[in-house]
Every structure is written in C-alpha cells, then in structure tokens.
Amino acid sequence: MRMKVIAFVFLCVLLTACAAHSDSAVEDSPTWQEQYDLGLRYLEEGNYEEAILAFTAAIEIAPKQAEAYIKTAEAYVALEDYNNAWDILEKGYIATGDISLLLVDWLQYKEPQEGALWVLTYWAAYRTDMTLAEYNQYEYDEYGYMIKRVIQAPKYTYDTGNSTYKDYLVTYSYTDDHLVEQNGLLMRRAMYTFCSAYNGTLDAVYEEPREFMMLIGTPINDSNGWIDNNEGGAICCDALLIPEHRQEVEETGRLTLYSFIEDDPLKGSYAEFEFDSYGNPVTIVSYGPDGTQMGTAILRWESIMPQPMRLD
C-alpha cells in the first residue's frame, strides 16, 4: 500500500511539473506582435533577410493578419526580389481575402517611363475555396512581343474522373525584327511550338500608340477569357487586352460571358474587376447568372521599355 501511495504522489508531481513546463513554454513563445515588431526593427535597420524571417514567423502565428504579408513584400522589394514579393502578397490574399494586398502600387518594378509598355506576366485562377484551377506565365522579347507561355491546367484521366496538373509550354519565335502592313494592320509573323509537338504560324499585331502588343485574339485564349472551374462554373481571367472588352467594363462595371448556345447554363455569368492606379486589372471575381461567386483570378503586370521596330 505504501508503495502505491508513493507512486501516486510521484505521478502527481510529474504531471504538475509537465503542466508547469507546458505553461512556461507557451508564455515563452513569441507572440505575433513581438515577431511583427522584430521584423519592423530589422526592416528599418536594412536587415532585410532577418526581417523576412521575423515576418514569416508572425504569419505562421496569425496567418490572417494582412500587415505581416505587406511588410514581408516590402523586404523582398528592398532586395529586388519581386517574384517572391508578389508570391507572399498573393498568399496573403488567399489567406485573408484582403484585396488591398494586391493593390500595392509601390510593388511595381519601377515607375513606368513615357512610352512604356505594360505586359501581362502572370495570372492565376482560383476556385471558390481558393484552390488553384489554372495559371499562366508569360515572357517577352526586347520588342514587347510574347516569346514564352507556361500553362498549368487540369488534365483529365477519363477512366477515373480524377484531375491532375501538368505544365504546358508554348514558345513563339519571329521570322524577323521588322513589320509589314497587311489588311491595314502592321503585322509581325510568329512561329509557335506547343509542348515541342505542335507547330504553326500566327500574325502578331503591332498597335500604335503602344497601348499593348498582342497575339491575334488575346493571350488568354481559353474560351474567350473564361476557364472551367471544375465545379460547374467558369472563372474569368481576361486581361482586357481586347478594346471591346475593356470598353464594356468601363461602361457597365463588369464583363459578361456570352454564349451562342441558347440553353447554356453559364450564359449571363459576369465578372467584376479591380484595377491598380495604372489601369491594369489585378483581380477579377467571377459570378454565375444567379450571382453566386464562381472564382477569382489574380493578374500581374510589368512595365517594360520595348525597342522600336522598323517598318519595311
């Protein structure tokens, strides 16, 4: 009996010590505010790598606090790491739903010069639960023409009905560095290769003044700027490079999904846009005909200074 009592007392002491240690560990753990303030101090001192670590720790503690994402992006911009700056802001938007994270004008690579060309470098479409539906990345040559497009889109396996992602690469090469006039338009002939398997030719349009340069149609050529959200709806990812689409948004505040199919259940779906101070669309929220949200697209832009081209 005596041994049982001793064992019981020892167990109680052990449990009390463990609880005290656990409480002490919680008390000793840094809070969100402490990590955030530490990041601010490092940021002010110009110690940007340490600032990123501190802000990242703050985000792990409280992922719905938007301020830490913004300050992390500031540190990345100070390091001229713009891709990671965009990535952390996009991550913050997904976690918080705070649209202001994507409207930070100071994130631009540089103040655009007169005559600069805004080019779309990236868009990602997210479903209503903020899982990725598709993304596209773009690269351009020194004249402002697209030379590379990377697409990550669903690839269906029809035997199981499951969906997996795969990267698709489209490259564009141009036969020369000059323009020709065709049907009243200045054109530049492009050769394209899709996934190293399919080849063809396109004509690229040269616009003057240089509001944009684009391939015929639009870089977003999936169903005229809308993609399937795999949930019975569609997500608009139209960068409004087509003047008629931009005009519709300016006049009505939204872009409508048109369909030639009379009983198309998605007919009448629409999208609403948020723009940065330069007039570039940066977020697009899509709605079904009944007003139910179907998804969100996030777009990134870059200001470049293309070299002039000669006209033969």
Backbone torsions as a table, in degrees:
resi	resn	phi	psi	omega
1	MET	NA	-43.8	-179.4
2	ARG	-58.6	-40.1	-179.3
3	MET	-66.1	-37.0	178.5
4	LYS	-63.7	-41.7	179.7
5	VAL	-63.5	-44.6	-179.9
6	ILE	-61.5	-42.9	179.7
7	ALA	-63.5	-39.9	179.9
8	PHE	-64.8	-44.9	179.5
9	VAL	-61.7	-42.8	179.5
10	PHE	-61.7	-40.8	179.8
11	LEU	-64.2	-42.2	179.1
12	CYS	-62.4	-44.1	178.9
13	VAL	-61.8	-42.2	-179.2
14	LEU	-63.3	-45.4	179.3
15	LEU	-63.5	-40.8	178.8
16	THR	-63.2	-41.0	179.4
17	ALA	-65.1	-40.7	179.2
18	CYS	-64.5	-42.7	179.7
19	ALA	-63.5	-42.0	179.5
20	ALA	-63.9	-40.2	178.5
21	HIS	-64.2	-40.5	179.7
22	SER	-63.9	-45.2	178.8
23	ASP	-61.9	-40.5	179.7
24	SER	-63.6	-39.2	-179.3
25	ALA	-64.9	-40.0	178.1
26	VAL	-63.9	-44.4	-179.2
27	GLU	-64.7	-34.8	-178.3
28	ASP	-78.9	-17.0	-178.8
29	SER	-68.1	134.8	179.6
30	PRO	-66.6	143.7	178.6
31	THR	-86.7	170.2	177.2
32	TRP	-58.0	-45.2	-176.9
33	GLN	-62.7	-39.5	180.0
34	GLU	-65.0	-44.2	178.6
35	GLN	-67.0	-39.4	179.7
36	TYR	-64.8	-45.5	178.7
37	ASP	-63.8	-37.2	177.3
38	LEU	-63.1	-42.9	177.5
39	GLY	-62.0	-40.4	178.1
40	LEU	-61.6	-40.2	179.9
41	ARG	-64.6	-45.7	177.8
42	TYR	-62.4	-39.7	-179.0
43	LEU	-63.3	-43.1	179.8
44	GLU	-66.3	-32.9	-180.0
45	GLU	-80.1	-8.4	-178.3
46	GLY	82.6	13.4	178.1
47	ASN	-92.5	77.8	-166.8
48	TYR	-72.1	-36.0	179.0
49	GLU	-63.2	-43.5	178.6
50	GLU	-68.2	-34.3	177.3
51	ALA	-61.9	-42.5	179.2
52	ILE	-61.9	-42.1	179.0
53	LEU	-62.7	-42.5	-178.9
54	ALA	-67.7	-44.5	179.5
55	PHE	-66.0	-36.6	177.5
56	THR	-62.9	-40.0	176.6
57	ALA	-63.5	-39.2	177.5
58	ALA	-63.0	-40.7	179.3
59	ILE	-63.4	-39.2	179.2
60	GLU	-64.9	-33.0	179.7
61	ILE	-74.4	-43.7	-176.6
62	ALA	-138.7	84.6	-173.2
63	PRO	-69.0	-9.4	-179.6
64	LYS	-99.4	8.1	176.2
65	GLN	-89.4	110.5	-172.3
66	ALA	-68.3	-28.9	-172.9
67	GLU	-58.9	-38.8	-176.6
68	ALA	-66.8	-33.9	177.4
69	TYR	-65.4	-42.8	-178.6
70	ILE	-63.3	-45.0	-178.4
71	LYS	-68.6	-34.3	175.1
72	THR	-62.3	-42.7	177.8
73	ALA	-62.6	-39.3	177.8
74	GLU	-59.4	-41.9	179.7
75	ALA	-65.1	-41.7	177.7
76	TYR	-63.5	-41.1	178.7
77	VAL	-62.2	-39.9	177.7
78	ALA	-60.5	-29.5	176.8
79	LEU	-89.0	2.6	-177.4
80	GLU	60.0	31.1	176.0
81	ASP	-102.3	78.4	-172.2
82	TYR	-73.4	-31.8	-179.7
83	ASN	-63.9	-45.3	177.8
84	ASN	-68.2	-30.7	176.1
85	ALA	-62.4	-46.7	177.4
86	TRP	-62.8	-42.6	-176.4
87	ASP	-60.7	-43.2	-177.5
88	ILE	-70.1	-33.6	177.6
89	LEU	-70.1	-39.0	176.8
90	GLU	-65.1	-41.7	176.4
91	LYS	-60.2	-40.6	178.9
92	GLY	-65.3	-40.0	178.1
93	TYR	-62.9	-42.0	179.6
94	ILE	-63.4	-38.6	-177.1
95	ALA	-76.6	-34.8	-172.0
96	THR	-109.4	-25.1	-173.8
97	GLY	74.3	11.8	-177.8
98	ASP	-85.7	108.1	-175.3
99	ILE	-66.2	-23.5	-178.5
100	SER	-61.8	-22.6	179.1
101	LEU	-64.1	-25.1	-178.1
102	LEU	-100.6	5.6	-177.1
103	LEU	-117.7	31.9	-178.0
104	VAL	-90.5	102.4	-175.0
105	ASP	-66.7	-25.2	-179.0
106	TRP	-68.6	-8.4	-178.9
107	LEU	-79.4	-9.3	179.4
108	GLN	-59.5	148.4	-178.0
109	TYR	-58.6	-38.1	178.0
110	LYS	-167.0	161.6	176.9
111	GLU	-64.0	124.9	-175.9
112	PRO	-63.6	137.1	177.7
113	GLN	-81.7	163.6	177.4
114	GLU	-63.0	131.2	-177.8
115	GLY	86.5	3.9	-179.1
116	ALA	-69.9	157.3	-178.8
117	LEU	-113.0	126.5	173.7
118	TRP	-87.5	125.8	179.2
119	VAL	-121.2	143.7	176.6
120	LEU	-78.2	124.2	-178.8
121	THR	-107.2	-17.1	-173.5
122	TYR	-167.6	142.3	163.1
123	TRP	-144.8	148.3	177.6
124	ALA	-134.7	135.5	179.3
125	ALA	-109.0	128.9	-178.6
126	TYR	-117.4	142.9	175.8
127	ARG	-73.7	-179.5	-176.9
128	THR	-64.9	-26.7	176.6
129	ASP	-89.4	10.8	177.8
130	MET	65.2	24.4	167.5
131	THR	-85.5	149.1	-174.1
132	LEU	-72.2	130.6	174.7
133	ALA	-97.5	-40.5	-179.8
134	GLU	-170.5	150.9	169.6
135	TYR	-140.1	156.3	176.2
136	ASN	-132.5	141.3	173.5
137	GLN	-124.1	146.4	-175.3
138	TYR	-131.1	145.2	171.8
139	GLU	-128.6	154.0	-173.6
140	TYR	-131.1	157.2	176.3
141	ASP	-88.9	-175.7	-174.9
142	GLU	-68.0	-13.1	178.6
143	TYR	-96.1	-3.4	179.1
144	GLY	93.5	10.9	179.4
145	TYR	-95.9	143.3	179.7
146	MET	-64.9	133.5	177.2
147	ILE	-121.0	-13.9	-176.9
148	LYS	-152.5	139.3	176.3
149	ARG	-139.2	122.4	176.4
150	VAL	-107.2	127.7	-176.9
151	ILE	-120.6	128.6	170.0
152	GLN	-114.0	111.3	-174.1
153	ALA	-136.7	158.6	-179.9
154	PRO	-63.1	139.2	172.8
155	LYS	-121.9	117.6	-171.9
156	TYR	-86.5	142.1	169.7
157	THR	-108.1	103.0	-168.4
158	TYR	-67.7	-20.6	-178.7
159	ASP	-73.3	-27.7	-179.7
160	THR	-112.5	-18.2	-177.7
161	GLY	81.1	1.6	180.0
162	ASN	-81.3	163.4	-179.1
163	SER	-129.0	132.4	175.6
164	THR	-125.8	166.3	-178.4
165	TYR	-105.2	147.6	177.9
166	LYS	-146.7	141.8	178.1
167	ASP	-83.0	135.0	175.0
168	TYR	-117.0	136.5	-178.2
169	LEU	-115.4	127.2	174.5
170	VAL	-119.8	125.4	178.0
171	THR	-116.4	148.8	-179.9
172	TYR	-125.9	132.4	174.6
173	SER	-127.8	151.6	-173.6
174	TYR	-117.6	141.7	-173.0
175	THR	-71.8	-23.4	-178.5
176	ASP	-159.7	-179.7	-178.7
177	ASP	-112.1	28.0	178.2
178	HIS	-131.8	170.8	-175.2
179	LEU	-109.5	152.6	172.7
180	VAL	-127.7	153.6	179.1
181	GLU	-96.6	131.6	-178.4
182	GLN	-146.3	122.4	-179.6
183	ASN	54.0	39.4	177.4
184	GLY	79.5	2.4	179.5
185	LEU	-117.6	148.6	173.3
186	LEU	-84.5	125.6	-171.3
187	MET	-124.8	156.9	172.5
188	ARG	-137.8	122.9	-174.5
189	ARG	-75.9	132.5	-179.5
190	ALA	-121.2	139.6	171.4
191	MET	-104.9	133.8	-179.5
192	TYR	-124.2	151.6	177.0
193	THR	-130.1	128.1	-178.6
194	PHE	-109.8	114.5	177.5
195	CYS	54.5	34.0	178.1
196	SER	58.9	16.6	-175.3
197	ALA	-124.9	-38.0	-175.7
198	TYR	-113.0	136.6	-177.9
199	ASN	-127.7	157.1	177.2
200	GLY	-175.3	-174.6	179.5
201	THR	-127.2	150.0	175.3
202	LEU	-136.7	162.3	168.7
203	ASP	-110.1	130.7	179.2
204	ALA	-100.6	137.9	-175.9
205	VAL	-91.2	139.1	175.4
206	TYR	-108.3	118.9	-178.8
207	GLU	-100.5	139.1	177.1
208	GLU	-136.8	120.1	6.7
209	PRO	-70.1	162.2	-170.7
210	ARG	-77.5	74.4	171.7
211	GLU	-76.1	-35.6	174.2
212	PHE	-165.2	157.8	168.2
213	MET	-121.9	138.2	-173.6
214	MET	-152.6	159.0	171.1
215	LEU	-74.3	154.9	179.8
216	ILE	-50.9	133.4	-174.8
217	GLY	92.2	-109.7	179.2
218	THR	-163.6	149.6	175.1
219	PRO	-56.7	-26.5	176.5
220	ILE	-93.9	85.7	-172.4
221	ASN	-103.4	15.5	178.8
222	ASP	-86.6	107.0	178.0
223	SER	52.5	45.6	176.2
224	ASN	58.4	39.0	174.4
225	GLY	96.0	4.1	176.8
226	TRP	-120.8	142.4	176.9
227	ILE	-124.4	159.1	178.4
228	ASP	-71.8	131.7	178.0
229	ASN	-92.0	6.1	178.2
230	ASN	61.3	17.6	177.7
231	GLU	-128.5	20.9	-178.5
232	GLY	86.3	9.3	-179.8
233	GLY	-132.3	-167.5	-179.1
234	ALA	-139.9	151.8	179.0
235	ILE	-118.6	128.4	177.4
236	CYS	-82.7	131.2	176.5
237	CYS	-133.5	32.1	-177.3
238	ASP	-76.2	122.9	-179.3
239	ALA	-81.3	4.7	178.2
240	LEU	60.0	36.6	174.8
241	LEU	-80.0	-15.5	174.8
242	ILE	-86.0	121.9	-174.4
243	PRO	-55.0	-38.2	-178.0
244	GLU	-63.9	-36.0	179.5
245	HIS	-69.2	-43.2	178.8
246	ARG	-63.2	-38.3	179.3
247	GLN	-63.7	-40.6	178.5
248	GLU	-61.6	-42.2	179.6
249	VAL	-66.0	-41.0	179.0
250	GLU	-63.7	-34.9	-176.1
251	GLU	-84.7	-35.9	-173.2
252	THR	-114.0	-13.8	-177.3
253	GLY	82.0	3.7	-179.8
254	ARG	-154.6	164.8	175.6
255	LEU	-117.9	128.1	-175.4
256	THR	-99.3	140.8	175.6
257	LEU	-81.7	114.4	179.3
258	TYR	-96.1	146.4	179.3
259	SER	-142.3	139.3	176.6
260	PHE	-84.3	-7.1	179.0
261	ILE	-85.3	121.5	-171.8
262	GLU	-61.3	-43.3	-176.3
263	ASP	-102.1	25.6	178.8
264	ASP	-62.9	118.4	-178.5
265	PRO	-65.0	-17.6	179.8
266	LEU	-93.1	-4.0	-179.5
267	LYS	-61.7	130.7	-176.7
268	GLY	94.2	-2.9	172.1
269	SER	-62.2	153.5	-176.3
270	TYR	-145.4	164.6	-179.0
271	ALA	-133.2	144.4	177.2
272	GLU	-116.9	142.6	-168.9
273	PHE	-115.6	147.7	167.6
274	GLU	-116.6	136.0	-176.0
275	PHE	-117.2	150.3	170.6
276	ASP	-81.6	-179.0	-174.9
277	SER	-70.6	-9.7	178.5
278	TYR	-96.8	1.4	178.1
279	GLY	88.2	10.5	178.7
280	ASN	-91.1	132.5	176.3
281	PRO	-68.4	131.2	-177.9
282	VAL	-118.0	-24.2	171.8
283	THR	-139.3	145.2	177.8
284	ILE	-133.6	122.4	176.9
285	VAL	-107.1	126.6	-175.2
286	SER	-104.2	144.4	-178.8
287	TYR	-132.4	147.4	175.1
288	GLY	-76.4	174.6	-179.8
289	PRO	-56.7	-28.2	-180.0
290	ASP	-91.6	6.0	178.6
291	GLY	89.2	3.2	177.9
292	THR	-74.9	131.3	-179.1
293	GLN	-66.8	136.5	-176.7
294	MET	-114.5	-16.2	-179.9
295	GLY	159.6	175.8	-177.2
296	THR	-137.0	138.7	174.6
297	ALA	-114.5	142.1	178.4
298	ILE	-119.5	130.9	-176.2
299	LEU	-121.9	146.4	176.1
300	ARG	-123.3	143.6	-177.7
301	TRP	-128.2	155.9	176.1
302	GLU	-137.0	141.8	177.0
303	SER	-94.0	121.9	179.0
304	ILE	-125.7	161.4	178.9
305	MET	-114.1	92.1	-175.4
306	PRO	-71.3	149.3	175.7
307	GLN	-72.7	147.9	179.2
308	PRO	-70.0	152.9	178.5
309	MET	-117.7	150.9	-180.0
310	ARG	-93.1	154.2	179.0
311	LEU	-108.8	120.5	178.0
312	ASP	-95.9	NA	NA
